[in-house]
Amino acid sequence: MESENDFAHRLNEDGTIDSICLHCFITVATANSVTGLLKSEECHQCADSPLLKHTDGGHSEDRAKIIKWPETLPDDL
């Protein structure tokens, strides 16, 4: 089981809570309580993602690519 610190919890407007993996940034589960998230967090295995850098099969501290936004955005956005 991964430790509690491997997931961030976000409260949604409807009162539900999202569990987000801090390694692969996937929303692992949404539930009505933190205890409802525990089983999904225990079972979660990070999938390979182009946003991740893996070294020796583990998680790297430098795992996310930096995306730069353009200086100006088109008017139709």
N, C-alpha and C positions, 0 to 999 in steps of 0.2 A: 504494500500500500504506500502511495506517495504521502508525504506529510501535508498537513493543512496548508503550509506556506507555498505549496506548488499550485494553488488555485486562488484566483481572486473571485470574490462574490459581488455581484452587482444587483441592486434592488431596482426592479422595474416599476413603472407607473401603476401597473395592475396589481402590485403587491407580490408578484412572484420574484424569485431570486435566480439569477444565472450563475453558473459556475464556469469560470474561464481558466483553461490551463495556461499557466505562465511560461510554459516551454514552447508549445505549438500554437497558442493563441486561439484555439478552437473552443467554442462554447460547448462544454461537455454535457450539461444538463440544465433544465429549468424546472424548478419545483416551488411549492408553496412554503417550504421551510428549509433551513440549512440541513437538518437531518435527512430530508428528502433527497439531498444532493450527494450524500456520503457514498451510497452504493455505486453511483456512476463515477464518482471520483476514484473509488477503489479499483474499478475495472478499467479505467481509462488507460490507453496506450497511445502515445503520440504517433501520428501518421507522418510519413515523410512529406515535407512541404517545401516548395521552392523558397519560402521565406526563412527556412532554417538552415543552419550550418551544423553538421554533425561532425564531431571529431571522436574517433575511437568508439563510435556508437552511442556516445553520451550527448549531453546537452552542452553547448558552448555558451559562455557568457555573451559572446558576440553573435547572437543567433538570428537577428533580424536585419534585413537590408534596409538602408536608409533610402527613402523615396523622397526626391526633391520635387516640389510643386513648381510649375512654371511661374515666372515673374508676373505675368499677366494672364488672366483667364478670358476666354471668349465671352462676349456679351450674352450669348444665348444659353448660358448655364443657369 
